[in-house]
Amino acid sequence: MQIHLPFLSELPSATAFLTGLLTPALLISASGTFILATSNRLGRVVDRSRTIMDRLEHLADNTVPELMDAKRKMLMDQSAVQLERAHLLQRTLVLLYTAAMSFVLTSVMIGLLSITGGHLAWLPVIPALAGACSLFYASILMIIEARKSVGVLEGEAKFIGELFSLRGPR
Protein backbone atom coordinates (compact mmCIF):
# COMPACT_ATOMS: atom_id res chain seq x y z
CA MET A 1 0.00 0.00 0.00
CA GLN A 2 1.39 3.33 -1.03
CA ILE A 3 0.79 6.38 1.11
CA HIS A 4 0.39 9.60 -0.83
CA LEU A 5 1.62 12.73 0.95
CA PRO A 6 1.16 15.71 -1.42
CA PHE A 7 3.12 18.14 0.72
CA LEU A 8 6.30 16.09 0.19
CA SER A 9 6.30 16.95 -3.51
CA GLU A 10 6.37 20.65 -2.59
CA LEU A 11 9.21 20.22 -0.06
CA PRO A 12 12.13 20.74 -2.49
CA SER A 13 10.69 24.02 -3.77
CA ALA A 14 9.95 25.20 -0.21
CA THR A 15 13.49 24.28 0.84
CA ALA A 16 14.97 26.11 -2.13
CA PHE A 17 12.81 29.12 -1.30
CA LEU A 18 13.92 29.18 2.35
CA THR A 19 17.55 28.67 1.38
CA GLY A 20 17.24 31.54 -1.06
CA LEU A 21 15.87 33.80 1.67
CA LEU A 22 18.38 32.72 4.33
CA THR A 23 21.49 33.47 2.30
CA PRO A 24 20.71 37.20 1.91
CA ALA A 25 19.61 37.29 5.56
CA LEU A 26 23.03 36.06 6.66
CA LEU A 27 24.69 38.66 4.44
CA ILE A 28 22.41 41.34 5.91
CA SER A 29 23.55 40.26 9.37
CA ALA A 30 27.20 40.41 8.32
CA SER A 31 26.67 43.88 6.87
CA GLY A 32 25.05 44.99 10.11
CA THR A 33 28.03 43.78 12.10
CA PHE A 34 30.39 45.69 9.82
CA ILE A 35 28.19 48.79 10.12
CA LEU A 36 28.28 48.63 13.91
CA ALA A 37 32.05 48.19 14.03
CA THR A 38 32.66 50.95 11.49
CA SER A 39 30.30 53.35 13.29
CA ASN A 40 32.22 52.72 16.52
CA ARG A 41 35.53 53.40 14.76
CA LEU A 42 34.16 56.62 13.30
CA GLY A 43 33.05 57.72 16.77
CA ARG A 44 36.54 57.05 18.14
CA VAL A 45 38.11 59.03 15.27
CA VAL A 46 35.82 61.98 16.01
CA ASP A 47 36.66 61.79 19.72
CA ARG A 48 40.39 61.61 18.94
CA SER A 49 40.10 64.60 16.59
CA ARG A 50 38.39 66.64 19.31
CA THR A 51 41.15 65.70 21.75
CA ILE A 52 43.79 66.85 19.28
CA MET A 53 41.93 70.14 18.76
CA ASP A 54 41.76 70.67 22.52
CA ARG A 55 45.49 70.01 22.79
CA LEU A 56 46.15 72.54 20.04
CA GLU A 57 44.06 75.16 21.86
CA HIS A 58 45.99 74.69 25.10
CA LEU A 59 49.39 74.28 23.49
CA ALA A 60 50.65 77.79 24.23
CA ASP A 61 49.96 77.44 27.94
CA ASN A 62 51.73 74.14 28.60
CA THR A 63 54.72 73.89 26.28
CA VAL A 64 58.31 74.99 26.33
CA PRO A 65 58.53 77.70 23.64
CA GLU A 66 61.28 75.91 21.68
CA LEU A 67 59.14 72.79 21.34
CA MET A 68 55.85 74.54 20.59
CA ASP A 69 56.31 74.63 16.80
CA ALA A 70 57.28 70.95 16.61
CA LYS A 71 54.35 69.96 18.80
CA ARG A 72 51.94 72.14 16.80
CA LYS A 73 53.14 70.55 13.54
CA MET A 74 52.74 67.02 14.95
CA LEU A 75 49.20 67.79 16.15
CA MET A 76 48.22 69.43 12.86
CA ASP A 77 49.54 66.40 10.96
CA GLN A 78 47.58 64.08 13.23
CA SER A 79 44.48 66.20 12.77
CA ALA A 80 44.79 65.94 8.97
CA VAL A 81 45.11 62.15 9.14
CA GLN A 82 42.13 61.91 11.51
CA LEU A 83 40.08 63.83 8.96
CA GLU A 84 41.19 61.43 6.20
CA ARG A 85 40.22 58.50 8.41
CA ALA A 86 36.81 60.04 9.10
CA HIS A 87 36.20 60.43 5.35
CA LEU A 88 37.27 56.82 4.70
CA LEU A 89 34.99 55.54 7.44
CA GLN A 90 32.09 57.63 6.17
CA ARG A 91 32.52 56.19 2.65
CA THR A 92 32.79 52.72 4.16
CA LEU A 93 29.50 53.20 6.02
CA VAL A 94 27.78 54.25 2.79
CA LEU A 95 29.08 51.08 1.11
CA LEU A 96 28.01 48.88 4.03
CA TYR A 97 24.52 50.36 4.09
CA THR A 98 24.36 49.89 0.32
CA ALA A 99 25.34 46.24 0.77
CA ALA A 100 22.70 45.69 3.45
CA MET A 101 20.08 47.37 1.27
CA SER A 102 21.11 45.21 -1.71
CA PHE A 103 20.78 42.02 0.31
CA VAL A 104 17.35 43.07 1.60
CA LEU A 105 16.30 43.76 -1.99
CA THR A 106 17.62 40.33 -2.97
CA SER A 107 15.41 38.70 -0.32
CA VAL A 108 12.38 40.69 -1.44
CA MET A 109 12.97 39.72 -5.07
CA ILE A 110 13.34 36.04 -4.17
CA GLY A 111 10.05 36.22 -2.26
CA LEU A 112 8.27 37.96 -5.13
CA LEU A 113 9.66 35.50 -7.67
CA SER A 114 8.41 32.57 -5.64
CA ILE A 115 4.93 34.10 -5.61
CA THR A 116 4.89 35.04 -9.30
CA GLY A 117 6.29 31.80 -10.64
CA GLY A 118 9.95 32.72 -11.02
CA HIS A 119 10.05 33.68 -14.70
CA LEU A 120 12.95 36.08 -14.04
CA ALA A 121 14.93 33.90 -11.65
CA TRP A 122 18.19 35.64 -12.52
CA LEU A 123 16.91 39.04 -11.34
CA PRO A 124 17.90 38.70 -7.62
CA VAL A 125 21.46 37.98 -8.70
CA ILE A 126 21.97 41.65 -9.64
CA PRO A 127 21.41 43.18 -6.16
CA ALA A 128 23.22 40.23 -4.56
CA LEU A 129 26.31 40.91 -6.69
CA ALA A 130 26.02 44.65 -6.02
CA GLY A 131 25.93 43.94 -2.28
CA ALA A 132 28.91 41.60 -2.47
CA CYS A 133 30.91 44.20 -4.44
CA SER A 134 29.99 46.87 -1.88
CA LEU A 135 31.18 44.62 0.96
CA PHE A 136 34.41 43.92 -0.91
CA TYR A 137 35.18 47.60 -1.54
CA ALA A 138 34.22 48.51 2.05
CA SER A 139 36.73 45.91 3.27
CA ILE A 140 39.46 47.51 1.16
CA LEU A 141 38.65 50.93 2.64
CA MET A 142 38.80 49.48 6.15
CA ILE A 143 42.29 48.09 5.45
CA ILE A 144 43.42 51.53 4.27
CA GLU A 145 41.88 53.18 7.33
CA ALA A 146 43.53 50.70 9.70
CA ARG A 147 46.92 51.43 8.12
CA LYS A 148 46.37 55.17 8.58
CA SER A 149 45.45 54.55 12.20
CA VAL A 150 48.70 52.70 12.84
CA GLY A 151 50.60 55.41 10.93
CA VAL A 152 49.26 58.07 13.31
CA LEU A 153 50.34 56.00 16.30
CA GLU A 154 53.82 55.49 14.83
CA GLY A 155 54.15 59.24 14.14
CA GLU A 156 53.19 60.14 17.69
CA ALA A 157 55.55 57.53 19.16
CA LYS A 158 58.38 58.89 17.00
CA PHE A 159 57.64 62.45 18.11
CA ILE A 160 57.61 61.47 21.79
CA GLY A 161 60.91 59.62 21.32
CA GLU A 162 62.46 62.73 19.76
CA LEU A 163 61.02 64.89 22.52
CA PHE A 164 62.65 62.78 25.21
CA SER A 165 65.97 62.72 23.37
CA LEU A 166 65.92 66.55 23.14
CA ARG A 167 65.15 66.96 26.83
CA GLY A 168 67.85 64.50 27.84
CA PRO A 169 68.03 62.68 31.18
CA ARG A 170 66.62 64.47 34.22
DACOR-V177410 format. One record per helix or strand. SS is the DSSP state (helix for helix, strand for strand). FROM is the first residue (numbers start at 1). TO is the last residue. If there is no record, write none. Layout:
BEGIN
ss=SS from=FROM to=TO
ss=SS from=FROM to=TO
END
This chain:
BEGIN
ss=helix from=6 to=57
ss=helix from=59 to=62
ss=helix from=65 to=116
ss=helix from=123 to=167
END
